[in-house]
């Protein structure tokens, strides 16, 4: 499906907090959001250093007077303008997500927020309620789930191609931090500092990505109880873990396991999900995002490719190809799909729809999904810190 035409009458006026010079995640947000021309970046508070943030913003192309020293100033000043921002992206360290998201909602702004959405279940529930009260969209960048083959897997499971679901195997286990790289890398340093990162490192940073893949593929998936064991192999990271294992029982009788790690030495990424049913299994690997392995018992293994006629292309997300089949689509395309869907959801609300109805009718990683990730982290910490005991899921 190729469509370069504008999807909105005018792009949403958009601001960014954090994600300035040298930020990989800021670069991904900007490039992905602008691909579909759903958003126009007109204001920012890019950096805790106001001068550096302004210089970066002006070099990027934002007017100097709209390069703000902090998010509070940006919200106040933009509210005075007839062309003020309508939406904001939060690309800061984790400890600022909750306060900025809350302030943005109270300012009547739609939000795109990095995960984790916040640190506690109470904060997450507050943001869910505030999103509905203010009738504002909150999108959470579980960035891999815009890949069409994730939604092909969802359709195959829903249509019974795998049979009864029995086992879900999830992992995100890279090796980039198998040594104490944070000594010389500020971007890693805050991730292993509890005050900035929160109660976990790899569980919150990458484990929730793998879990959300399962939640997209199996939207009725509910955890009944879990057991978590976590380790700090680089001792200076304690109490935050750099490796964790989670075992789960689901309410439908299925079982699951998740491995989150940054010390899998030699691994590039290793984010994979395998869903095993009574008839067949599927497996997706983010290093080969355009392919889905389908293995039916007693038959040759099939590799399904994005953009082919044999897929369930009546699903708009399966058919959402940004380039022809055979050409590799990757992270930017997946994120661009999410930003397109964030933009459509925001536009529908701006035109009078209720945000709760939009979330029910139109798929995108939303505030409830973000809250589920926070709930998962809390339960994992409760289990791990209780001697890796099995705990009922709360």
Secondary structure, 3 states (H helix, E strand, C coil): CCCCCCCCCCCEEEEEEECCCCCHHHHHHHHHHHHCCCEEEEEEECCCCHHHHHHHHHHHCCCHHHECCCHHHHHHHHHCCCCCCCEEEEECCHHHHHHHHHHHHHCCCEEEECCCCCCCHHHHHHHHHHHHHHCCCEEECCHHHHCHHHHHHHHHHHCCCCCCEEEEEEEEECCCCCCCHHHCCHHHHHHHCHHHHCCCCHHHHHHHHHHHHHHHHCCCCCEEEEEEEEECCCHHHCCCCCEEEEEEEECCCCEEEEEEECCCCCCCCCEEEEEEECCEEEEEEHHHCCEEEEEECCCCCEEEECCCCCCCCCCCCCCCCCCCCCCCCCHHHHHHHHHHHHHHHHHHHHCCCCHHHHHHHCCCCEHHHHHHHHHHHHHHHHHHCCCCCCEECC
